[in-house]
């Protein structure tokens, strides 16, 4: 198709419709400009679906081919404006999707690292708890051993004191028995002496 054959006026419709087509082209240009400016300033296309932009681009590209085929300059301008606007917004959409993919991959890696860190923390926590429990058990064993040793020392001391008391009692009883024996012996000696004196006295009297 020769582009020189494309005419600004569509001879298949009335002049009034050509005017409306011209106005439509202007409106199409005007309503795309604010969105292009907004997208450029925000660098964001979150409100646009990627499929919407792709299908819009492909659809309008086909309309461009059709406009060239039917020699319609106004339809050609209309669809070129739409394709350029779609391509501009689509460029930022592609960047946005790439960054989202990269961030998602980074988050996955970070999640894995966080999971590993949490596992390490759990292991360290368990080790600390285990170590603490071991120290507590060791302390309890030491305290129990000390109590047993103290009890044994007390029992040994009590036994020694009891033995000492028994020995002291035995010594006292032995001393008492010895003293009693000594008194009995002294008494017997005294009685013997007294009897001998009496006998001597009686003998003297008889001699006299």
C-alpha positions in Angstrom: 0.0 0.0 0.0 1.3 3.5 -1.0 1.2 5.9 1.9 0.6 8.7 -0.6 -2.9 7.3 -1.2 -3.9 7.9 2.4 -6.3 10.8 2.6 -7.1 13.0 5.6 -10.7 12.9 4.6 -12.7 9.7 4.7 -14.8 9.8 1.5 -16.8 6.8 2.7 -18.6 9.0 5.3 -20.2 12.5 5.3 -18.4 15.7 6.1 -20.1 15.8 9.5 -18.8 12.4 10.4 -15.3 13.5 9.3 -15.6 16.4 11.7 -16.5 14.0 14.5 -13.6 11.8 13.6 -11.3 14.7 13.8 -12.7 15.7 17.2 -12.4 12.0 18.3 -8.7 12.1 17.3 -8.1 15.2 19.4 -10.0 13.7 22.4 -8.0 10.5 22.0 -4.8 12.5 22.1 -5.9 14.6 25.1 -7.1 11.8 27.3 -3.9 9.8 26.8 -1.6 12.8 27.7 -2.7 13.1 31.4 -2.2 9.4 32.0 1.2 9.5 30.3 2.3 12.4 32.5 0.9 10.7 35.7 2.8 7.5 34.8 6.0 9.4 34.2 5.8 11.3 37.4 4.8 8.3 39.6 6.9 5.7 37.8 4.0 3.3 38.7 1.5 1.4 36.7 -0.1 -0.6 39.6 -3.6 0.3 38.4 -3.0 -1.2 35.0 -3.2 -4.9 34.1 -0.3 -6.1 32.1 -2.7 -8.1 29.9 -4.8 -5.0 29.3 -1.8 -3.0 28.1 -0.6 -5.9 25.9 -3.9 -6.6 24.3 -4.6 -2.9 23.8 -1.2 -2.5 22.1 -1.8 -5.5 19.8 -5.4 -4.5 19.0 -4.5 -0.9 18.1 -1.5 -2.2 16.0 -3.9 -4.2 14.0 -6.2 -1.2 13.6 -3.2 0.7 12.2 -2.7 -1.9 9.5 -6.4 -1.7 8.7 -6.3 2.1 8.5 -3.4 1.9 6.1 -5.4 -0.7 4.1 -8.5 1.5 3.8 -6.5 4.7 3.3 -8.0 6.3 6.5 -5.5 8.9 7.9 -7.7 9.8 10.8 -8.1 6.2 11.9 -4.4 5.8 11.5 -3.6 8.8 13.7 -6.1 7.7 16.3 -4.5 4.2 16.6 -0.9 5.4 16.4 -1.6 7.7 19.4 -3.1 4.8 21.3 -0.3 2.5 20.4 2.4 5.0 21.5 0.5 5.7 24.8 0.2 1.9 25.4 3.9 1.4 24.6 4.9 4.2 27.0 2.8 2.9 29.9 3.8 -0.7 29.0 7.5 0.3 29.3 7.0 1.3 32.9 4.8 -1.8 33.5 7.6 -4.0 32.3 10.1 -2.3 34.7 7.6 -2.6 37.5 7.0 -6.3 36.9 10.8 -6.9 36.7 11.3 -5.1 40.0 8.4 -7.0 41.6 10.0 -10.3 40.4 13.4 -9.2 41.7 12.0 -8.1 45.1 9.9 -11.3 45.4 13.1 -13.4 44.7 15.0 -11.2 47.2 12.2 -11.7 49.8 12.2 -15.5 49.2 16.0 -15.5 49.8 15.5 -13.3 52.9 12.7 -15.6 54.1 15.0 -18.6 53.7 17.7 -16.7 55.6 15.2 -15.7 58.3 14.0 -19.3 58.6 17.6 -20.4 59.0 18.2 -17.6 61.5 15.1 -18.6 63.4 16.3 -22.2 63.4 19.7 -21.1 64.7 17.9 -18.9 67.3 15.7 -21.9 68.3 18.8 -24.1 68.5 20.7 -21.6 70.6 17.6 -21.1 72.7 17.3 -24.8 73.2 21.0 -25.0 74.0 20.6 -22.2 76.5 17.6 -23.9 78.1 19.4 -27.2 78.2 22.5 -25.6 79.6 20.4 -23.8 82.2 18.6 -27.0 83.1 21.9 -28.8 83.4 23.2 -26.1 85.7 20.1 -26.3 87.8 20.3 -30.1 88.0 23.9 -29.8 89.0 23.1 -27.2 91.6 20.3 -29.4 93.0 22.7 -32.4 93.1 25.3 -30.3 94.9 22.7 -29.0 97.4 21.4 -32.5 97.9 25.0 -33.8 98.5 25.7 -31.0 100.9 22.5 -31.7 102.8 23.4 -35.4 103.0 26.9 -34.6 104.1 25.5 -32.1 106.7 23.1 -34.8 107.9 25.8 -37.3 108.1 28.0 -34.9 110.1 25.2 -34.2 112.4 24.4 -37.8 112.9 28.1 -38.5 113.5 28.3 -35.7 116.0 25.2 -37.0 117.8 26.7 -40.5 117.9 30.0 -39.1 119.3 28.2 -37.0 121.8 26.0 -40.0 122.8 29.2 -42.2 123.1 30.8 -39.5 125.2 27.8 -39.3 127.4 27.7 -43.1 127.7 31.5 -43.2 128.5 31.1 -40.4 131.0 28.1 -42.2 132.6 30.1 -45.5 132.7 33.1 -43.7 134.3 30.8 -42.1 136.9 29.2 -45.5 137.6 32.6 -47.1 137.8 33.8 -44.4 140.2 30.7 -44.8 142.3 31.2 -48.5 142.5 34.9 -48.0 143.4 34.0 -45.5 146.1 31.3 -47.8 147.4 33.7 -50.7 147.4 36.3 -48.6 149.1 33.8 -47.5 151.8 32.8 -51.1 152.3 36.4 -52.1 152.6 37.1 -49.3 155.0 34.0 -50.3 157.0 35.1 -53.9 157.1 38.6 -52.9 158.2 37.2 -50.6 160.9 34.9 -53.4 162.1 37.8 -55.9 162.1 40.0 -53.4 164.1 37.2 -52.8 166.5 36.7 -56.5 167.0 40.4 -57.0 167.6 40.4 -54.2 170.1 37.5 -55.7 171.9 39.2 -59.1 171.9 42.4 -57.6 173.2 40.5 -55.8 175.9 38.6 -58.9 176.9 41.9 -60.9 177.0 43.5 -58.2 179.2 40.6 -58.3 181.6 40.7 -62.1 181.8 44.5 -62.0 182.6 44.0 -59.5 185.2 
